[in-house]
Amino acid sequence: MITWTPRRESGRPLSFQPLPDFAGVLDDPDEFGAAVTAAVSSLAPRAKLVGRTRAAHLGTAVLRKAVEHFGRQGGRDLRALIALLTDLPDGVSSLDDAPKIAAGLAQTLTASMDNDPMFGGDGTPPTPASC
């Protein structure tokens, strides 16, 4: 039996990784699309993209395009996605304010990580075999 120690560095810290293994589904467009949708769905509340506001709609669109781009590059680490959002490459999104929106998302996701060390943290992610 494994004893997890959330929010404790000594012992066995726990973390939840919101990004799937995109590399494993790159060759299947349907599976890749499902992986992107799952990642965006798990990140959106942490990025405060909730409700039916214009800002949430635009932010979700930028996040989706950034996650698609990130996934096609084989990315898996939340910190690396945040770095991509901080300096969004040209052409990732066609929205006029995409770089500014992406930078705001990066700040909000970073704050979410700071406020909840189990979100994308350095602890061990649970697996079915370990639970």
N, CA and C of each residue as an Amber inpcrd file, in Angstrom:
protein
   393
   0.8400000  -1.1760000   0.0000000   0.0000000   0.0000000   0.0000000
   0.8850000   1.2390000   0.0000000   0.5030000   2.2170000  -0.8130000
   1.2570000   3.4640000  -0.9250000   0.5640000   4.5370000  -0.0910000
   1.3600000   5.2620000   0.6620000   0.8370000   6.3940000   1.4150000
   1.3090000   7.6670000   0.7510000   0.3610000   8.4530000   0.2680000
   0.6660000   9.7290000  -0.3790000   0.7290000  10.8150000   0.6800000
   1.5660000  11.7970000   0.4560000   1.6970000  12.9080000   1.4020000
   1.5120000  14.2300000   0.6480000   0.2780000  14.5490000   0.2560000
   0.0410000  15.7910000  -0.4740000   0.5400000  17.0090000   0.2900000
   1.1300000  17.9140000  -0.4530000   1.6270000  19.1920000   0.0720000
   2.7550000  19.0330000   1.0840000   3.4090000  17.8850000   1.0700000
   4.5510000  17.6540000   1.9460000   5.7140000  17.1860000   1.0960000
   6.8450000  17.8360000   1.2470000   8.0280000  17.4740000   0.4720000
   8.6430000  16.1610000   0.9670000   8.5820000  15.9400000   2.2790000
   9.0920000  14.6690000   2.7940000   8.0060000  13.6170000   2.5910000
   8.4210000  12.4270000   2.3690000   7.4510000  11.3700000   2.1150000
   7.2200000  11.2000000   0.6230000   5.9810000  11.0600000   0.2310000
   5.6340000  10.8370000  -1.1750000   4.6400000  11.9100000  -1.6150000
   5.1500000  13.0560000  -2.0930000   4.2380000  14.1120000  -2.5340000
   3.4450000  13.6690000  -3.7610000   2.2890000  14.2360000  -3.9020000
   1.3660000  13.8780000  -4.9610000   1.2040000  15.0660000  -5.8990000
   1.0990000  14.7910000  -7.1910000   0.8080000  15.8710000  -8.1340000
  -0.1330000  15.3400000  -9.2080000  -0.8430000  16.2500000  -9.8060000
  -1.7320000  15.9250000 -10.9140000  -1.2460000  16.6690000 -12.1440000
  -0.9550000  15.9280000 -13.1760000  -0.4350000  16.4920000 -14.4130000
  -1.5930000  16.6460000 -15.4060000  -1.9080000  17.8680000 -15.8020000
  -3.0800000  18.0960000 -16.6430000  -2.8710000  17.8090000 -18.1260000
  -1.6350000  17.5220000 -18.5200000  -1.3600000  17.3050000 -19.9370000
  -1.1430000  15.8300000 -20.2360000  -1.7750000  15.3460000 -21.2770000
  -1.5840000  13.9390000 -21.6640000  -0.2830000  13.7470000 -22.4290000
  -0.0030000  12.5070000 -22.7530000   1.1470000  12.1700000 -23.5880000
   0.7290000  12.3580000 -25.0550000   0.9490000  13.5440000 -25.5690000
   0.5550000  13.8440000 -26.9520000   1.3290000  13.0050000 -27.9580000
   2.5820000  12.6980000 -27.6600000   3.4090000  11.9430000 -28.6020000
   2.7900000  10.5930000 -28.9330000   2.0980000  10.0020000 -27.9880000
   1.4950000   8.7010000 -28.2050000   0.2710000   8.7140000 -29.1110000
  -0.2690000   9.9010000 -29.3920000  -1.4810000   9.9910000 -30.2150000
  -1.3170000  10.8840000 -31.4520000  -0.1010000  11.3120000 -31.7170000
   0.1310000  12.2120000 -32.8560000  -0.3140000  11.6300000 -34.1920000
  -0.2110000  10.3380000 -34.3500000  -0.5340000   9.7090000 -35.6350000
  -2.0270000   9.4750000 -35.8430000  -2.8290000   9.7030000 -34.8170000
  -4.2740000   9.4850000 -34.9150000  -4.9870000  10.8130000 -34.6920000
  -5.5030000  11.4430000 -35.7540000  -6.1260000  12.7650000 -35.6040000
  -7.2740000  12.7970000 -34.5900000  -8.0650000  11.7260000 -34.5360000
  -9.1720000  11.7020000 -33.5850000  -8.6720000  11.6280000 -32.1460000
  -7.6950000  10.7730000 -31.9000000  -7.1280000  10.6530000 -30.5550000
  -6.3850000  11.9260000 -30.1540000  -5.6780000  12.5290000 -31.1060000
  -4.9790000  13.7810000 -30.8120000  -5.9930000  14.8650000 -30.4550000
  -7.0620000  14.9690000 -31.2270000  -8.1090000  15.9520000 -30.9340000
  -8.7290000  15.7320000 -29.5650000  -8.9610000  14.4650000 -29.2170000
  -9.5150000  14.1540000 -27.9000000  -8.5350000  14.5300000 -26.7900000
  -7.2470000  14.3080000 -27.0220000  -6.2310000  14.6670000 -26.0300000
  -6.1700000  16.1800000 -25.8320000  -6.2640000  16.9340000 -26.9320000
  -6.2770000  18.4050000 -26.8400000  -7.4980000  18.8670000 -26.0630000
  -8.6640000  18.3090000 -26.3950000  -9.8940000  18.6830000 -25.7000000
  -9.8000000  18.3730000 -24.2100000  -9.2610000  17.2200000 -23.8620000
  -9.1000000  16.8560000 -22.4520000  -8.1630000  17.8250000 -21.7370000
  -7.0630000  18.1720000 -22.3880000  -6.1040000  19.0970000 -21.7710000
  -6.7290000  20.4730000 -21.5700000  -7.4150000  20.9840000 -22.5920000
  -8.0480000  22.3010000 -22.4810000  -9.1120000  22.2710000 -21.3870000
  -9.8750000  21.1910000 -21.3180000 -10.9210000  21.0750000 -20.2950000
 -10.3430000  21.0800000 -18.8870000  -9.1760000  20.4810000 -18.7130000
  -8.5810000  20.4600000 -17.3790000  -7.8520000  21.7670000 -17.0450000
  -7.3490000  22.4520000 -18.0530000  -6.6310000  23.7030000 -17.8190000
  -7.5410000  24.9170000 -17.7010000  -8.6520000  24.9210000 -18.4240000
  -9.5140000  26.1060000 -18.4840000  -9.9590000  26.6060000 -17.1060000
 -10.4410000  25.7390000 -16.2090000 -10.8270000  26.2700000 -14.8960000
  -9.6480000  26.8550000 -14.1200000  -8.4620000  26.2500000 -14.2660000
  -7.2680000  26.7580000 -13.5830000  -6.8070000  28.0820000 -14.1880000
  -7.1440000  28.2930000 -15.4640000  -6.8030000  29.5560000 -16.1360000
  -7.9130000  30.5900000 -15.9760000  -8.9260000  30.2280000 -15.1960000
 -10.0870000  31.0970000 -14.9220000 -10.8740000  31.4080000 -16.1860000
 -10.9420000  30.4430000 -17.0830000 -11.7230000  30.5780000 -18.3140000
 -13.0760000  29.9110000 -18.0940000 -13.8750000  30.5360000 -17.2690000
 -15.1750000  29.9830000 -16.9270000 -16.2620000  30.9840000 -17.3180000
 -17.4400000  30.4630000 -17.5080000 -18.5540000  31.3310000 -17.8610000
 -18.6820000  31.5010000 -19.3570000 -19.5940000  32.3540000 -19.7280000
 -19.9000000  32.5590000 -21.1500000 -19.5060000  33.9660000 -21.6040000
 -18.4900000  34.5170000 -20.9800000 -18.0620000  35.8650000 -21.3310000
 -17.2200000  35.8470000 -22.6020000 -17.0920000  36.9920000 -23.2010000
 -16.2520000  37.1410000 -24.3910000 -14.8020000  36.8050000 -24.0570000
 -14.3390000  37.2640000 -22.8940000 -12.9550000  37.0030000 -22.4870000
 -12.7050000  35.5060000 -22.3260000 -13.6520000  34.7930000 -21.7350000
 -13.4940000  33.3460000 -21.5730000 -13.4920000  32.6540000 -22.9290000
 -14.3340000  33.1150000 -23.8310000 -14.4160000  32.5330000 -25.1730000
 -13.0960000  32.7240000 -25.9380000 -12.5770000  33.9390000 -25.9210000
 -11.3120000  34.2270000 -26.6130000 -10.1500000  33.5000000 -25.9390000
 -10.1310000  33.5120000 -24.6240000  -9.0610000  32.8370000 -23.8980000
  -9.0300000  31.3440000 -24.1600000 -10.1930000  30.7300000 -24.2130000
 -10.2520000  29.3010000 -24.4970000  -9.7610000  29.0040000 -25.9050000
 -10.0920000  29.8770000 -26.8580000  -9.6250000  29.6920000 -28.2360000
  -8.0990000  29.7660000 -28.3070000  -7.5140000  30.7250000 -27.6250000
  -6.0520000  30.8540000 -27.6150000  -5.4240000  29.6610000 -26.9120000
  -5.9990000  29.2580000 -25.7940000  -5.4750000  28.1050000 -25.0690000
  -5.5340000  26.8530000 -25.9420000  -6.6420000  26.6330000 -26.6320000
  -6.7860000  25.4530000 -27.4970000  -5.7170000  25.4440000 -28.5920000
  -5.5110000  26.5750000 -29.2520000  -4.5050000  26.6360000 -30.3210000
  -3.0980000  26.4320000 -29.7620000  -2.8380000  26.9870000 -28.5790000
  -1.5210000  26.8160000 -27.9620000  -1.2950000  25.3550000 -27.5700000
  -2.3120000  24.7100000 -27.0120000  -2.1830000  23.3020000 -26.6290000
  -1.9970000  22.4350000 -27.8760000  -2.7310000  22.7130000 -28.9490000
  -2.5450000  21.9710000 -30.2080000  -1.1050000  22.0990000 -30.7020000
  -0.5990000  23.3310000 -30.7400000   0.7770000  23.5730000 -31.1830000
   1.7670000  22.8430000 -30.2740000   1.5730000  22.9800000 -28.9930000
   2.4370000  22.3570000 -27.9980000   2.4210000  20.8350000 -28.1460000
   1.2380000  20.2760000 -28.3100000   1.1010000  18.8310000 -28.4590000
   1.7640000  18.3150000 -29.7180000   1.6670000  19.0630000 -30.8080000
   2.3050000  18.6440000 -32.0670000   3.8290000  18.6590000 -31.9570000
   4.3350000  19.4250000 -31.0110000   5.7790000  19.4520000 -30.7590000
   6.1900000  18.3560000 -29.7720000   5.2050000  17.5900000 -29.2820000
   5.4970000  16.5160000 -28.3320000   5.6140000  16.9690000 -26.9000000
   5.1530000  18.1830000 -26.5980000   5.2600000  18.7060000 -25.2440000
   4.3970000  17.9550000 -24.2530000   4.8550000  17.9000000 -23.0060000
   4.1180000  17.2210000 -21.9390000   4.1230000  17.9890000 -20.6280000
   5.0820000  18.8530000 -20.4270000   5.2900000  19.5130000 -19.1450000
   4.5000000  20.8180000 -19.0640000   3.7560000  21.0030000 -17.9880000
   2.9540000  22.2120000 -17.8170000   3.8150000  23.4710000 -17.8090000
   4.9630000  23.4040000 -17.1910000   5.8380000  24.5910000 -17.1710000
   6.2910000  24.9760000 -18.5890000   6.5140000  23.9770000 -19.4300000
   6.8980000  24.2610000 -20.8120000   5.7330000  24.8790000 -21.5810000
   4.5180000  24.4290000 -21.3150000   3.3480000  25.0480000 -21.9550000
   3.2010000  26.4910000 -21.5000000   3.4210000  26.7390000 -20.2200000
   3.3470000  28.1060000 -19.7040000   4.3950000  28.9790000 -20.3700000
   5.5970000  28.4590000 -20.5850000   6.6450000  29.2220000 -21.2800000
   6.2030000  29.5440000 -22.7110000   5.5620000  28.5940000 -23.3670000
   5.0580000  28.8420000 -24.7200000   3.9950000  29.9350000 -24.7000000
   3.0900000  29.8840000 -23.7230000   2.0520000  30.9100000 -23.6200000
   2.6530000  32.2840000 -23.3190000   3.7110000  32.3150000 -22.5280000
   4.3600000  33.5810000 -22.1820000   4.8950000  34.2880000 -23.4200000
   5.4050000  33.5240000 -24.3540000   5.9630000  34.0740000 -25.5950000
   5.3750000  33.2910000 -26.7690000   4.1110000  33.4990000 -27.0220000
   3.3790000  32.7490000 -28.0360000   4.0050000  32.9540000 -29.4160000
   4.4020000  31.8730000 -30.0790000   4.9940000  32.0070000 -31.4160000
   3.9920000  32.5580000 -32.4320000   4.5020000  33.2680000 -33.3970000
   3.6570000  33.7860000 -34.4730000   2.9450000  32.6410000 -35.1700000
   1.6990000  32.8870000 -35.5260000   0.9450000  31.9220000 -36.3050000
   0.2210000  30.8560000 -35.5040000   0.4230000  30.7960000 -34.1930000
  -0.2650000  29.7860000 -33.3950000  -1.7630000  30.0810000 -33.3540000
  -2.1190000  31.3420000 -33.2200000  -3.5160000  31.7630000 -33.2220000
  -3.6710000  32.9600000 -34.1460000  -4.7930000  33.0110000 -34.8270000
  -5.0350000  34.1340000 -35.7430000  -5.7750000  35.2880000 -35.0690000
  -6.0850000  35.1660000 -33.7960000  -6.7580000  36.2580000 -33.0880000
  -5.8030000  37.4280000 -32.9060000  -6.3340000  38.6300000 -33.0630000
  -5.5040000  39.8390000 -33.0020000  -4.7160000  39.9740000 -31.7020000
  -5.3560000  39.7370000 -30.5830000  -4.7040000  39.9210000 -29.2870000
  -4.1760000  38.6270000 -28.6890000  -3.9540000  37.6150000 -29.5190000
  -3.5550000  36.3010000 -29.0180000  -2.3080000  36.3410000 -28.1200000
  -1.2380000  37.0480000 -28.4990000  -0.0580000  37.0620000 -27.6100000
  -0.3570000  37.6540000 -26.2280000  -1.1660000  38.7030000 -26.1930000
  -1.5210000  39.3300000 -24.9150000  -2.4120000  38.3890000 -24.0980000
  -3.3770000  37.7540000 -24.7480000  -4.2570000  36.8040000 -24.0620000
  -3.4330000  35.6360000 -23.5310000  -2.5360000  35.1140000 -24.3590000
  -1.7070000  33.9750000 -23.9620000  -0.8280000  34.3260000 -22.7630000
  -0.2550000  35.5170000 -22.7570000   0.5880000  35.9430000 -21.6330000
  -0.2290000  36.0130000 -20.3450000  -1.4620000  36.4820000 -20.4410000
  -2.3420000  36.5100000 -19.2720000  -2.6680000  35.1040000 -18.7770000
  -2.9020000  34.1890000 -19.7290000  -3.1510000  32.7910000 -19.3520000
  -1.9390000  32.1970000 -18.6460000  -0.7510000  32.5140000 -19.1370000
   0.4800000  32.0210000 -18.5170000   0.5800000  32.4970000 -17.0730000
   0.2600000  33.7510000 -16.8440000   0.3140000  34.2900000 -15.4850000
  -0.7010000  33.5920000 -14.5760000  -1.9120000  33.3810000 -15.0770000
  -2.9530000  32.7600000 -14.2730000  -2.6220000  31.3010000 -13.9770000
  -2.1050000  30.5700000 -14.9630000  -1.7160000  29.1790000 -14.7230000
  -0.5440000  29.0880000 -13.7520000   0.3920000  30.0190000 -13.8430000
   1.5040000  30.0530000 -12.8900000   0.9840000  30.3020000 -11.4760000
   0.0460000  31.2260000 -11.3420000  -0.5500000  31.4920000 -10.0290000
  -1.2700000  30.2560000  -9.5090000  -1.9400000  29.5220000 -10.3900000
  -2.6150000  28.2830000  -9.9780000  -1.6150000  27.2580000  -9.4640000
  -0.4600000  27.1630000 -10.1190000   0.5820000  26.2480000  -9.6520000
   1.1450000  26.7030000  -8.3040000   1.3310000  28.0120000  -8.1550000
   1.8490000  28.5440000  -6.8910000   0.8640000  28.3060000  -5.7510000
  -0.4180000  28.4490000  -6.0360000  -1.4440000  28.2860000  -5.0080000
  -1.7500000  26.8240000  -4.6830000  -1.5010000  25.9290000  -5.6220000
  -1.7900000  24.5140000  -5.4140000  -0.6200000  23.6890000  -5.9390000
   0.3320000  23.3370000  -5.0810000   1.5100000  22.6070000  -5.5380000
   1.2010000  21.2250000  -6.1170000  -0.0020000  20.7110000  -5.9010000
  -0.3620000  19.4230000  -6.5000000  -0.7310000  19.5790000  -7.9790000
  -1.0380000  20.7920000  -8.4120000  -1.3830000  21.0610000  -9.7960000
  -0.1070000  21.2400000 -10.6130000   0.2410000  20.2180000 -11.3790000
   1.4190000  20.2910000 -12.2310000   2.7290000  20.3400000 -11.4720000
   2.7110000  19.9510000 -10.2140000   3.9050000  20.0520000  -9.3790000
   4.9070000  18.9400000  -9.6260000   5.8830000  18.8880000  -8.7450000
   6.9880000  17.9450000  -8.8890000   6.7330000  16.6010000  -8.2270000
   5.6010000  16.4500000  -7.5700000   5.3040000  15.1800000  -6.9160000
   5.0280000  14.0850000  -7.9200000   4.7890000  12.8960000  -7.4010000
   4.5190000  11.7330000  -8.2390000   3.0680000  11.7420000  -8.6920000
   2.8280000  11.6580000  -9.9920000   1.4350000  11.5650000 -10.4380000
   0.8920000  10.1660000 -10.1590000  -0.3540000  10.0800000  -9.7090000
  -0.9100000   8.7640000  -9.4350000  -1.1850000   8.0010000 -10.7430000
  -1.0530000   6.7220000 -10.6760000  -1.3950000   5.8470000 -11.8090000
  -2.3440000   4.7770000 -11.2830000  -3.0940000   4.1370000 -12.1600000
  -3.9900000   3.0770000 -11.6820000  -3.2380000   1.9940000 -10.8920000
  -2.0330000   1.6990000 -11.2980000  -1.2610000   0.6480000 -10.6140000
  -0.8240000   1.0770000  -9.2120000  -0.6970000   2.3810000  -8.9850000
  -0.2020000   2.8430000  -7.6900000  -1.3140000   3.1630000  -6.7000000
  -2.5390000   3.1000000  -7.1500000  -3.6610000   3.4490000  -6.2500000
  -4.3150000   2.2300000  -5.6500000
